[in-house]
Amino acid sequence: MPAAALKQKPLPTQSTAKRPVLLDLPYEPVVKRPLPAGRPRAWYVAHNRRLKAMRLAIALLDSGVYLPGQARNEKIRTTAELIGVHPPSDTTCHMVRAFLRYNR
């Protein structure tokens, strides 16, 4: 029997499914580690903003939003509510679109 016949069929993705694939919510939160001490406050603010933007970008990609033009502020904020993140600021929304643009 050929090896290809033994492989299981992959689950449908957003591009191959007949109807939209539901967002697969995280099963358990990521274990948080303490941030390094002694840095300026601005570093911590920027670091947390980048983490939040990355989480939102991943959730948008999982829901089928691949282009920055598809990610309006309302869509990003709706996704944030869906995954349990505080509503992002305009700056964070801009950063999410930058992640979608440059990670292609």
All heavy atoms as an XYZ file, in Angstrom:
823
protein
N       0.856     -1.169      0.000
C       0.000      0.000      0.000
C       0.907      1.239      0.000
O       1.840      1.322      0.796
C      -0.883     -0.022      1.247
C      -1.826      1.152      1.332
S      -2.945      1.043      2.733
C      -4.150     -0.086      2.119
N       0.657      2.224     -0.859
C       1.496      3.422     -0.899
C       1.393      4.224      0.396
O       0.360      4.220      1.067
C       0.949      4.231     -2.074
C      -0.186      3.472     -2.636
C      -0.370      2.228     -1.871
N       2.491      4.910      0.722
C       2.526      5.703      1.953
C       1.511      6.827      1.920
O       0.978      7.224      2.953
C       3.931      6.269      2.161
N       1.237      7.358      0.735
C       0.271      8.448      0.626
C      -1.127      7.997      1.045
O      -1.919      8.797      1.535
C       0.251      8.985     -0.801
N      -1.449      6.734      0.845
C      -2.773      6.228      1.211
C      -2.932      6.125      2.722
O      -4.040      6.152      3.238
C      -2.996      4.871      0.571
N      -1.825      6.016      3.452
C      -1.884      5.894      4.909
C      -2.000      7.243      5.610
O      -2.371      7.297      6.770
C      -0.634      5.168      5.414
C      -0.452      3.730      4.914
C       0.872      3.173      5.391
C      -1.605      2.861      5.381
N      -1.652      8.330      4.905
C      -1.718      9.665      5.512
C      -3.159     10.083      5.731
O      -4.018      9.828      4.900
C      -1.055     10.696      4.602
C       0.411     10.823      4.778
C       0.892     11.994      3.970
C       2.288     12.376      4.354
N       2.766     13.481      3.555
N      -3.400     10.730      6.865
C      -4.728     11.254      7.113
C      -4.911     12.559      6.356
O      -3.958     13.297      6.130
C      -4.928     11.510      8.595
C      -5.081     10.249      9.394
C      -5.406     10.570     10.843
O      -5.298     11.712     11.264
N      -5.784      9.565     11.591
N      -6.143     12.832      5.994
C      -6.440     14.063      5.292
C      -6.328     15.234      6.264
O      -6.847     15.157      7.393
C      -7.864     13.981      4.748
C      -8.091     14.690      3.478
C      -9.487     14.390      2.978
C      -9.662     14.973      1.611
N     -11.006     14.784      1.123
N      -5.658     16.350      5.885
C      -5.547     17.482      6.806
C      -6.894     18.168      7.001
O      -7.780     18.086      6.142
C      -4.551     18.411      6.117
C      -4.627     18.052      4.676
C      -4.964     16.596      4.635
N      -7.036     18.845      8.137
C      -8.260     19.582      8.410
C      -8.369     20.752      7.440
O      -7.359     21.305      7.015
C      -8.244     20.095      9.852
C      -8.282     19.008     10.926
C      -8.113     19.626     12.294
C      -9.591     18.244     10.851
N      -9.578     21.164      7.074
C      -9.715     22.280      6.139
C      -9.232     23.581      6.758
O      -9.366     23.805      7.964
C     -11.219     22.336      5.861
C     -11.849     21.641      7.003
C     -10.856     20.634      7.503
N      -8.628     24.415      5.936
C      -8.208     25.744      6.381
C      -9.209     26.759      5.867
O     -10.158     26.418      5.164
C      -6.810     26.080      5.839
O      -6.875     26.078      4.411
C      -5.776     25.090      6.318
N      -8.989     28.017      6.210
C      -9.904     29.075      5.780
C     -10.036     29.100      4.263
O     -11.097     29.330      3.720
C      -9.387     30.431      6.283
C     -10.330     31.581      6.024
C     -11.560     31.549      6.902
O     -11.544     30.985      7.981
N     -12.627     32.141      6.445
N      -8.931     28.836      3.546
C      -8.962     28.936      2.094
C      -9.605     27.716      1.429
O     -10.064     27.809      0.295
C      -7.544     29.130      1.559
O      -6.750     28.030      1.922
N      -9.644     26.567      2.107
C     -10.175     25.361      1.475
C     -11.553     24.965      1.983
O     -12.193     24.100      1.405
C      -9.228     24.169      1.689
O      -9.088     23.934      3.094
C      -7.871     24.428      1.074
N     -12.022     25.564      3.050
C     -13.307     25.188      3.633
C     -14.459     25.788      2.831
O     -14.334     26.828      2.199
C     -13.390     25.663      5.080
N     -15.591     25.113      2.861
C     -16.785     25.602      2.171
C     -17.390     26.799      2.899
O     -17.970     27.674      2.311
C     -17.829     24.493      2.087
C     -17.346     23.278      1.338
C     -17.407     23.514     -0.157
C     -17.123     22.249     -0.911
N     -15.833     22.181     -1.536
N     -17.263     26.833      4.209
C     -17.735     27.969      5.007
C     -16.617     28.359      5.972
O     -15.677     27.591      6.176
C     -19.017     27.613      5.745
C     -18.957     26.384      6.583
C     -20.361     26.006      7.069
N     -20.374     24.727      7.723
C     -20.445     23.552      7.105
N     -20.526     23.485      5.813
N     -20.444     22.434      7.782
N     -16.677     29.545      6.561
C     -15.572     30.018      7.411
C     -15.251     29.048      8.550
O     -16.141     28.445      9.144
C     -16.080     31.339      7.979
C     -17.185     31.755      7.074
C     -17.766     30.500      6.482
N     -13.983     28.906      8.824
C     -13.518     28.072      9.925
C     -13.559     28.909     11.193
O     -13.090     30.046     11.211
C     -12.077     27.569      9.658
C     -11.565     26.781     10.845
C     -12.039     26.730      8.399
N     -14.143     28.374     12.254
C     -14.218     29.105     13.513
C     -12.842     29.264     14.126
O     -11.981     28.392     13.985
C     -15.145     28.385     14.492
C     -16.613     28.306     14.086
C     -17.388     27.469     15.098
C     -17.202     29.690     13.988
N     -12.653     30.364     14.816
C     -11.384     30.635     15.475
C     -11.177     29.629     16.591
O     -12.043     29.437     17.444
C     -11.394     32.056     16.046
C     -10.153     32.510     16.778
C      -8.974     32.590     15.803
C     -10.382     33.863     17.396
N     -10.054     28.941     16.571
C      -9.724     27.957     17.587
C      -9.134     28.693     18.780
O      -8.002     29.139     18.734
C      -8.729     26.942     17.012
C      -8.513     25.774     17.937
O      -9.391     25.522     18.781
O      -7.471     25.116     17.806
N      -9.913     28.838     19.832
C      -9.461     29.583     21.002
C      -8.365     28.815     21.729
O      -8.326     27.584     21.689
C     -10.635     29.839     21.948
C     -11.734     30.731     21.378
C     -12.879     30.836     22.360
C     -11.202     32.102     21.056
N      -7.462     29.544     22.389
C      -6.399     28.851     23.124
C      -6.984     27.966     24.223
O      -7.957     28.336     24.867
C      -5.564     29.977     23.714
C      -6.276     31.236     23.447
C      -7.390     30.972     22.491
N      -6.383     26.818     24.397
C      -6.904     25.875     25.383
C      -6.492     26.237     26.795
O      -7.217     25.994     27.734
C      -6.430     24.466     25.036
C      -6.921     24.031     23.684
C      -6.060     23.969     22.603
C      -8.259     23.738     23.479
C      -6.516     23.603     21.349
C      -8.713     23.368     22.241
C      -7.843     23.299     21.176
O      -8.290     22.948     19.943
N      -5.331     26.797     26.948
C      -4.893     27.256     28.264
C      -3.962     28.440     28.056
O      -3.266     28.524     27.055
C      -4.187     26.150     29.042
C      -2.938     25.621     28.374
C      -2.365     24.445     29.122
O      -3.106     23.493     29.390
O      -1.163     24.490     29.420
N      -3.957     29.376     28.991
C      -3.101     30.551     28.804
C      -1.622     30.180     28.859
O      -1.228     29.188     29.484
C      -3.482     31.471     29.964
C      -4.225     30.622     30.925
C      -4.748     29.432     30.179
N      -0.829     30.975     28.194
C       0.612     30.768     28.182
C       1.154     31.081     29.573
O       0.700     32.019     30.231
C       1.265     31.688     27.130
C       2.766     31.545     27.126
C       0.696     31.397     25.765
N       2.100     30.290     30.023
C       2.698     30.519     31.337
C       3.505     31.810     31.281
O       4.362     31.987     30.418
C       3.611     29.337     31.733
C       4.265     29.599     33.069
C       2.814     28.055     31.768
N       3.199     32.737     32.188
C       3.876     34.027     32.185
C       5.140     33.947     33.029
O       5.160     33.327     34.096
C       2.955     35.111     32.731
C       1.782     35.378     31.826
C       0.978     36.552     32.319
C      -0.149     36.830     31.362
N      -0.933     37.974     31.782
N       6.187     34.568     32.519
C       7.440     34.653     33.266
C       7.678     36.110     33.640
O       7.251     37.014     32.910
C       8.599     34.173     32.393
C       8.462     32.726     31.979
C       9.644     32.275     31.171
N      10.082     33.311     30.235
C      10.649     33.077     29.064
N      10.832     31.846     28.664
N      11.026     34.051     28.285
N       8.352     36.355     34.733
C       8.606     37.746     35.108
C       9.548     38.419     34.106
O      10.457     37.790     33.573
C       9.253     37.646     36.490
C       9.719     36.245     36.626
C       8.874     35.405     35.711
N       9.286     39.690     33.850
C      10.147     40.457     32.951
C      11.427     40.844     33.681
O      11.447     40.942     34.912
C       9.417     41.711     32.470
C       8.205     41.456     31.578
C       7.484     42.763     31.289
C       8.619     40.793     30.293
N      12.510     41.077     32.931
C      13.762     41.452     33.592
C      13.635     42.810     34.289
O      12.993     43.725     33.779
C      14.769     41.527     32.437
C      13.939     41.713     31.215
C      12.639     41.028     31.488
N      14.245     42.900     35.454
C      14.165     44.132     36.241
C      15.219     45.134     35.792
O      16.212     44.779     35.167
C      14.367     43.805     37.719
N      14.972     46.395     36.100
C      15.974     47.426     35.884
C      15.903     48.147     34.552
O      16.777     48.946     34.237
N      14.902     47.886     33.763
C      14.759     48.588     32.482
C      13.867     49.809     32.662
O      13.051     49.868     33.591
C      14.137     47.656     31.446
C      14.867     46.355     31.298
C      15.391     46.193     29.920
N      16.247     45.025     29.851
C      16.257     44.181     28.852
N      15.466     44.370     27.837
N      17.077     43.165     28.859
N      13.963     50.776     31.758
C      13.073     51.943     31.856
C      11.616     51.547     31.609
O      11.335     50.577     30.903
C      13.557     52.869     30.736
C      14.773     52.266     30.173
C      14.920     50.885     30.701
N      10.701     52.310     32.180
C       9.269     52.000     32.051
C       8.840     51.931     30.591
O       8.029     51.083     30.214
C       8.455     53.057     32.796
C       6.963     52.853     32.663
C       6.181     53.784     33.572
N       4.783     53.853     33.251
C       3.899     52.871     33.343
N       4.286     51.679     33.739
N       2.639     53.052     33.048
N       9.386     52.777     29.747
C       9.017     52.796     28.327
C       9.319     51.450     27.661
O       8.596     51.020     26.758
C       9.750     53.922     27.600
N      10.359     50.780     28.108
C      10.698     49.481     27.530
C       9.596     48.466     27.820
O       9.191     47.700     26.942
C      12.031     48.971     28.089
C      12.442     47.667     27.484
C      13.185     47.489     26.359
C      12.109     46.352     27.954
N      13.336     46.139     26.100
C      12.688     45.420     27.067
C      11.383     45.869     29.032
C      12.565     44.051     27.235
C      11.248     44.507     29.192
C      11.846     43.608     28.302
N       9.089     48.457     29.069
C       8.041     47.516     29.456
C       6.742     47.804     28.701
O       6.047     46.886     28.266
C       7.785     47.573     30.965
C       8.971     47.154     31.777
C       9.758     48.090     32.432
C       9.329     45.822     31.883
C      10.868     47.700     33.174
C      10.426     45.413     32.627
C      11.188     46.371     33.265
O      12.281     45.982     33.987
N       6.427     49.084     28.537
C       5.218     49.464     27.808
C       5.312     48.982     26.362
O       4.387     48.367     25.825
C       4.994     50.989     27.877
C       3.873     51.418     26.950
C       4.704     51.415     29.303
N       6.452     49.242     25.712
C       6.637     48.834     24.320
C       6.641     47.310     24.191
O       6.072     46.749     23.250
C       7.936     49.420     23.772
N       7.272     46.640     25.142
C       7.341     45.172     25.113
C       5.942     44.562     25.199
O       5.579     43.688     24.408
C       8.215     44.691     26.273
C       8.278     43.200     26.393
N       9.019     42.428     25.560
C       7.662     42.347     27.256
C       8.879     41.149     25.898
N       8.061     41.085     26.920
N       5.148     45.031     26.166
C       3.789     44.501     26.325
C       2.911     44.838     25.128
O       2.066     44.032     24.723
C       3.169     45.025     27.622
C       3.812     44.397     28.838
O       4.261     43.255     28.784
N       3.865     45.131     29.930
N       3.127     46.010     24.525
C       2.366     46.386     23.341
C       2.691     45.447     22.172
O       1.814     45.012     21.441
C       2.664     47.832     22.951
C       1.785     48.350     21.836
C       2.169     49.753     21.418
N       2.164     50.718     22.489
C       1.111     51.444     22.864
N      -0.038     51.277     22.250
N       1.209     52.325     23.835
N       3.983     45.115     22.021
C       4.389     44.186     20.952
C       3.779     42.801     21.172
O       3.311     42.156     20.232
C       5.913     44.086     20.872
C       6.563     45.237     20.154
C       8.024     44.964     19.882
N       8.793     44.706     21.085
C       9.418     45.629     21.803
N       9.382     46.881     21.421
N      10.086     45.308     22.886
N       3.781     42.321     22.412
C       3.192     41.017     22.709
C       1.701     40.991     22.383
O       1.194     40.043     21.784
C       3.403     40.652     24.184
C       4.822     40.324     24.613
C       4.854     40.046     26.114
C       5.354     39.135     23.851
N       1.002     42.047     22.776
C      -0.429     42.136     22.513
C      -0.699     42.190     21.010
O      -1.593     41.505     20.501
C      -0.995     43.375     23.191
C      -2.484     43.545     23.078
C      -2.893     44.780     23.867
C      -4.356     44.865     24.094
N      -4.709     46.005     24.943
N       0.079     42.978     20.296
C      -0.095     43.089     18.844
C       0.175     41.750     18.169
O      -0.535     41.370     17.230
C       0.821     44.180     18.288
N       1.176     41.028     18.644
C       1.481     39.723     18.053
C       0.350     38.728     18.320
O      -0.048     37.984     17.430
C       2.799     39.183     18.604
C       3.227     37.887     17.971
S       3.440     37.963     16.193
C       4.966     38.826     16.085
N      -0.201     38.718     19.528
C      -1.328     37.835     19.831
C      -2.521     38.140     18.915
O      -3.177     37.239     18.391
C      -1.773     37.995     21.286
C      -0.933     37.234     22.255
C      -1.585     37.232     23.642
N      -0.524     37.180     24.620
C      -0.080     38.221     25.322
N      -0.637     39.389     25.188
N       0.891     38.085     26.169
N      -2.784     39.435     18.728
C      -3.902     39.829     17.876
C      -3.644     39.474     16.419
O      -4.553     39.027     15.708
C      -4.172     41.329     18.021
C      -4.807     41.740     19.345
C      -4.758     43.245     19.517
C      -6.229     41.229     19.419
N      -2.418     39.659     15.951
C      -2.081     39.322     14.564
C      -2.256     37.818     14.325
O      -2.798     37.406     13.293
C      -0.659     39.759     14.242
N      -1.839     37.004     15.270
C      -1.991     35.557     15.137
C      -3.471     35.178     15.114
O      -3.904     34.357     14.300
C      -1.240     34.827     16.274
C       0.274     34.997     16.088
C      -1.629     33.357     16.330
C       1.089     34.561     17.279
N      -4.266     35.785     15.989
C      -5.701     35.493     16.013
C      -6.369     35.922     14.702
O      -7.235     35.224     14.187
C      -6.361     36.195     17.197
N      -5.947     37.055     14.153
C      -6.510     37.505     12.875
C      -6.125     36.549     11.750
O      -6.952     36.218     10.893
C      -6.040     38.920     12.553
C      -6.704     40.027     13.365
C      -5.958     41.345     13.176
C      -8.155     40.189     12.979
N      -4.876     36.111     11.742
C      -4.449     35.150     10.720
C      -5.236     33.853     10.834
O      -5.641     33.268      9.834
C      -2.951     34.876     10.842
C      -2.030     36.019     10.417
C      -0.603     35.723     10.835
C      -2.121     36.248      8.923
N      -5.474     33.395     12.067
C      -6.261     32.179     12.281
C      -7.703     32.333     11.806
O      -8.340     31.366     11.418
C      -6.266     31.775     13.757
C      -4.938     31.203     14.212
O      -4.120     30.839     13.344
O      -4.720     31.119     15.437
N      -8.215     33.568     11.847
C      -9.604     33.792     11.437
C      -9.723     34.134      9.955
O     -10.822     34.385      9.471
C     -10.239     34.898     12.278
O      -9.635     36.140     11.990
N      -8.597     34.170      9.233
C      -8.667     34.375      7.792
C      -8.365     35.770      7.310
O      -8.557     36.081      6.153
N      -7.907     36.645      8.193
C      -7.530     38.008      7.795
C      -6.031     37.977      7.521
O      -5.231     37.838      8.435
C      -7.866     39.020      8.916
C      -7.375     40.403      8.555
C      -9.352     39.022      9.174
N      -5.660     38.101      6.245
C      -4.259     37.974      5.862
C      -3.631     39.283      5.412
O      -2.418     39.406      5.391
C      -4.107     36.942      4.733
C      -4.602     35.575      5.114
C      -5.749     35.049      4.551
C      -3.930     34.819      6.064
C      -6.206     33.801      4.906
C      -4.384     33.567      6.434
C      -5.520     33.062      5.841
O      -5.968     31.827      6.211
N      -4.433     40.247      5.031
C      -3.904     41.502      4.505
C      -4.184     42.641      5.468
O      -5.235     42.679      6.119
C      -4.553     41.807      3.148
C      -4.331     40.761      2.058
C      -5.161     41.096      0.831
C      -2.864     40.675      1.708
N      -3.261     43.605      5.557
C      -3.474     44.738      6.465
C      -4.737     45.532      6.132
O      -5.381     46.074      7.025
C      -2.231     45.603      6.273
C      -1.241     44.764      5.590
C      -1.966     43.668      4.901
N      -5.093     45.575      4.856
C      -6.299     46.298      4.461
C      -7.576     45.674      4.994
O      -8.603     46.342      5.131
N      -7.532     44.376      5.290
C      -8.703     43.692      5.841
C      -8.831     43.916      7.343
O      -9.882     43.647      7.917
C      -8.591     42.187      5.593
C      -8.594     41.789      4.145
C      -8.290     40.307      3.985
O      -7.465     39.748      4.705
N      -8.963     39.680      3.025
N      -7.765     44.395      7.978
C      -7.735     44.525      9.446
C      -8.003     45.972      9.849
O      -7.097     46.727     10.168
C      -6.390     44.058      9.982
N      -9.252     46.354      9.828
C      -9.644     47.679     10.306
C      -9.621     47.664     11.836
O      -9.624     46.610     12.459
C     -11.041     48.025      9.814
C     -11.197     47.975      8.318
C     -10.964     49.346      7.738
N     -11.183     49.332      6.296
C     -10.213     49.551      5.426
N      -8.997     49.799      5.828
N     -10.467     49.537      4.145
N      -9.615     48.854     12.430
C      -9.576     48.943     13.894
C     -10.735     48.182     14.536
O     -10.559     47.520     15.560
C      -9.601     50.400     14.335
C      -8.282     51.104     14.096
O      -7.321     50.495     13.630
N      -8.232     52.380     14.397
N     -11.924     48.274     13.937
C     -13.096     47.587     14.502
C     -12.889     46.076     14.503
O     -13.233     45.389     15.466
C     -14.365     47.931     13.714
C     -14.725     49.398     13.690
C     -13.919     50.192     12.668
O     -13.524     49.632     11.626
O     -13.663     51.369     12.933
N     -12.342     45.536     13.420
C     -12.094     44.095     13.315
C     -11.066     43.654     14.353
O     -11.214     42.616     15.000
C     -11.606     43.761     11.894
C     -11.256     42.321     11.684
C     -12.479     41.445     11.705
C     -12.117     40.024     11.356
N     -13.225     39.124     11.526
N     -10.006     44.454     14.528
C      -8.966     44.120     15.504
C      -9.545     44.151     16.912
O      -9.292     43.255     17.725
C      -7.769     45.072     15.362
C      -7.101     44.875     13.992
C      -6.760     44.854     16.482
C      -6.043     45.905     13.658
N     -10.360     45.154     17.199
C     -10.944     45.263     18.541
C     -11.970     44.153     18.801
O     -12.074     43.648     19.919
C     -11.562     46.643     18.722
C     -10.487     47.706     18.816
C     -11.022     49.074     19.180
N      -9.888     49.976     19.343
C      -9.631     51.012     18.551
N     -10.446     51.305     17.562
N      -8.567     51.769     18.770
N     -12.704     43.749     17.782
C     -13.637     42.629     17.922
C     -12.873     41.334     18.199
O     -13.278     40.532     19.044
C     -14.488     42.475     16.644
O     -15.155     43.699     16.388
C     -15.494     41.356     16.783
N     -11.765     41.149     17.496
C     -10.937     39.958     17.717
C     -10.346     39.975     19.121
O     -10.260     38.938     19.782
C      -9.817     39.896     16.664
O     -10.414     39.921     15.366
C      -8.989     38.642     16.815
N      -9.939     41.160     19.602
C      -9.397     41.275     20.960
C     -10.439     40.849     21.987
O     -10.126     40.125     22.941
C      -8.935     42.709     21.221
N     -11.673     41.273     21.785
C     -12.746     40.886     22.699
C     -12.975     39.374     22.651
O     -13.184     38.730     23.681
C     -14.027     41.626     22.315
C     -15.178     41.403     23.247
C     -16.405     42.181     22.815
O     -16.261     43.257     22.224
O     -17.515     41.684     23.082
N     -12.885     38.803     21.451
C     -13.106     37.370     21.263
C     -12.049     36.528     21.972
O     -12.365     35.499     22.572
C     -13.118     37.040     19.767
C     -13.380     35.596     19.382
C     -14.801     35.205     19.767
C     -13.165     35.408     17.891
N     -10.788     36.963     21.947
C      -9.722     36.175     22.571
C      -9.454     36.582     24.015
O      -8.580     36.019     24.661
C      -8.419     36.216     21.753
C      -7.822     37.623     21.708
C      -8.631     35.661     20.370
C      -6.436     37.675     21.085
N     -10.195     37.577     24.521
C     -10.085     37.948     25.926
C      -8.950     38.905     26.230
O      -8.345     38.829     27.298
N      -8.680     39.833     25.307
C      -7.633     40.835     25.502
C      -8.318     42.188     25.601
O      -9.329     42.429     24.936
C      -6.650     40.807     24.296
C      -5.625     41.902     24.388
C      -5.971     39.460     24.202
N      -7.779     43.083     26.423
C      -8.345     44.432     26.525
C      -8.326     45.100     25.156
O      -7.437     44.848     24.346
C      -7.538     45.282     27.508
C      -7.789     44.916     28.935
N      -8.936     45.272     29.602
C      -7.046     44.216     29.810
C      -8.879     44.806     30.842
N      -7.742     44.148     30.998
N      -9.298     45.967     24.873
C      -9.336     46.624     23.563
C      -8.037     47.382     23.294
O      -7.559     48.132     24.138
C     -10.510     47.600     23.679
C     -11.343     47.080     24.790
C     -10.413     46.371     25.727
N      -7.449     47.184     22.108
C      -6.176     47.829     21.808
C      -6.357     49.292     21.429
O      -7.413     49.702     20.935
C      -5.650     47.019     20.618
C      -6.866     46.480     19.966
C      -7.859     46.251     21.065
N      -5.304     50.059     21.639
C      -5.302     51.463     21.237
C      -5.085     51.561     19.733
O      -4.804     50.566     19.056
C      -4.177     52.202     21.964
O      -2.930     51.700     21.531
N      -5.196     52.784     19.206
C      -4.942     52.996     17.782
C      -3.500     52.630     17.432
O      -3.226     52.094     16.355
C      -5.215     54.448     17.394
C      -6.708     54.778     17.426
O      -7.530     53.833     17.374
O      -7.046     55.969     17.494
N      -2.568     52.913     18.340
C      -1.160     52.591     18.101
C      -0.962     51.078     18.000
O      -0.237     50.591     17.120
C      -0.285     53.153     19.240
O      -0.537     54.550     19.354
C       1.179     52.919     18.981
N      -1.614     50.325     18.873
C      -1.503     48.871     18.832
C      -2.150     48.318     17.564
O      -1.620     47.392     16.943
C      -2.134     48.246     20.088
O      -1.540     48.826     21.247
C      -1.914     46.746     20.130
N      -3.279     48.885     17.141
C      -3.918     48.450     15.901
C      -2.983     48.688     14.713
O      -2.878     47.838     13.825
C      -5.234     49.197     15.691
S      -6.541     48.724     16.842
N      -2.298     49.813     14.732
C      -1.332     50.112     13.670
C      -0.209     49.067     13.673
O       0.236     48.600     12.623
C      -0.774     51.523     13.875
C       0.209     51.938     12.847
N      -0.158     52.343     11.587
C       1.560     51.995     12.880
C       0.920     52.637     10.891
N       1.982     52.431     11.657
N       0.228     48.684     14.859
C       1.290     47.692     14.981
C       0.820     46.312     14.490
O       1.597     45.577     13.869
C       1.750     47.603     16.439
C       3.021     46.835     16.647
S       3.540     46.843     18.367
C       4.183     48.488     18.509
N      -0.437     45.974     14.745
C      -0.986     44.702     14.257
C      -0.937     44.678     12.731
O      -0.517     43.693     12.121
C      -2.436     44.496     14.769
C      -3.106     43.330     14.060
C      -2.444     44.286     16.270
N      -1.363     45.780     12.112
C      -1.318     45.844     10.645
C       0.113     45.769     10.133
O       0.378     45.158      9.088
C      -2.010     47.120     10.155
C      -3.518     47.023     10.221
C      -4.188     48.197      9.547
N      -4.024     49.436     10.283
C      -4.783     49.806     11.308
N      -5.787     49.041     11.696
N      -4.573     50.940     11.933
N       1.053     46.348     10.861
C       2.463     46.254     10.466
C       2.938     44.804     10.527
O       3.671     44.348      9.641
C       3.324     47.145     11.359
N       2.534     44.064     11.554
C       2.894     42.645     11.634
C       2.324     41.874     10.453
O       2.999     41.034      9.870
C       2.398     42.018     12.933
C       3.288     42.233     14.122
C       2.764     42.675     15.316
C       4.639     41.972     14.039
C       3.578     42.868     16.419
C       5.465     42.160     15.132
C       4.928     42.607     16.321
N       1.079     42.167     10.090
C       0.480     41.479      8.954
C       1.191     41.839      7.656
O       1.351     41.000      6.776
C      -1.002     41.850      8.838
C      -1.919     41.331      9.945
C      -3.333     41.877      9.751
C      -1.937     39.830      9.973
N       1.653     43.064      7.548
C       2.323     43.514      6.331
C       3.707     42.908      6.198
O       4.071     42.396      5.132
C       2.428     45.042      6.360
C       3.051     45.663      5.135
C       3.050     47.183      5.198
N       1.682     47.715      5.345
C       1.229     48.364      6.416
N       2.029     48.582      7.449
N      -0.001     48.804      6.470
N       4.492     42.927      7.262
C       5.904     42.555      7.151
C       6.179     41.093      7.402
O       7.265     40.629      7.164
C       6.744     43.422      8.088
C       6.697     44.875      7.695
C       6.196     45.830      8.540
C       7.129     45.268      6.429
C       6.137     47.155      8.170
C       7.078     46.587      6.048
C       6.584     47.525      6.927
O       6.521     48.833      6.543
N       5.205     40.342      7.891
C       5.419     38.924      8.131
C       4.921     38.070      6.980
O       4.655     36.893      7.138
C       4.727     38.481      9.441
C       5.466     39.006     10.645
O       6.660     39.187     10.592
N       4.736     39.271     11.713
N       4.785     38.645      5.826
C       4.305     37.900      4.650
C       5.458     37.252      3.940
O       6.499     37.644      3.799
C       3.588     38.826      3.700
C       2.279     39.311      4.303
C       1.537     40.126      3.311
N       1.501     39.474      2.043
C       0.428     38.974      1.484
N      -0.698     39.083      2.060
N       0.466     38.378      0.321
